[in-house]
Amino acid sequence: MFPSTSSDADRESWPDGPRSGPAAPTRGQPPAPRTGPAGTDGERRERGGPRRARRAGEPARRSEDEVDEPEEEVVPPVEVRRPLALTIAGFAALLGLGLVLGAQTSGPGNRLPFAFVVFGVQLLFILAWTMAMRPPAVLLVAGVSAVVAAGVDVAAVQTDVAGLAPLGYLAVGGFLAAVLGQLVRRVDRARVTDSLGATLLIVVGVVAFGTLIVLSRIPAGTQAIMVCLTASGVALTVARLTDAVLPWPRLAPQVPRGAAGVVAGAMVGTLVSAVLGSYLVAPFTPTRAAVLGLVAAVTAVLSDLAVGYAEAGRMMAGELPTMWVARHMQGPLGGFALAAPAAYAMCMLFL
């Protein structure tokens, strides 16, 4: 018999015979990798692949479910240019002065001088707004708007009864003609749906100035024009002057306007209208004049502010600016365009 080479301890560790798997690790050696189903390569792929050991000082690896949130981009505020604000304030003052003095030349049977003044302002409005908004077929829209302006002025002067019905018919006809003209050209046809708002604003703004001629034919209408347009011109001028000195607090980083100018303009315009009402004859009183001036002044400054927001939106959308002078005339012209029908409505309600 050959002597046994295994010790009693080895026999006790193998109760059912020798193991078929790998030997147990000895002290000081790392354990052998698992070969069972839980450690197969297929399961590791399902778990996301083999894990790499992290070295000392290395940050932990992020899971795939964690997504980096985009950081908010800080937009620097647009600089307020004082010379530009002063120039726009001067233009608003001259525009209001011209309309008020033109209304004073109007009288029974002599409304053509005021109609010529209004027609000149309408042409400025068409130039500024078409160059700023740039609808398809710009020349066509501008030409149709000029024809509508002339027709509105003639209708406001020549009709037997002063009313807004002929002006409304001309506004609808001019808008349809401008839209149909854009549909004729294939290049402009794709953008016609986007330009409906711009075309409507241009045509309606032109017609809105014609309400001043109709208002001059109504008793106490010339005085209402003087009160409302003076309040609007003072409000626009004071608002722009305040922006040149104190554009605070900023209403939006992209709009170079301040809330102080808007509020100060509306308040000063209302005050000036109340002072004018104290010097006018009945049916005007300081209270009535203040109410008319308040509505006209607030309408004008808010319209001017809305034009600034629209211009900032076009710049952020990547549209290239055109005609520096025309774009900056857009705000005061839009303010007076909305103040004109507001003056007509307030005159019909209060006077």
Beta strands, then each sheet from edge to edge (+ up, - down):
strand 1: 250-252
strand 2: 255-258
sheet 1: 1+ 2-
end
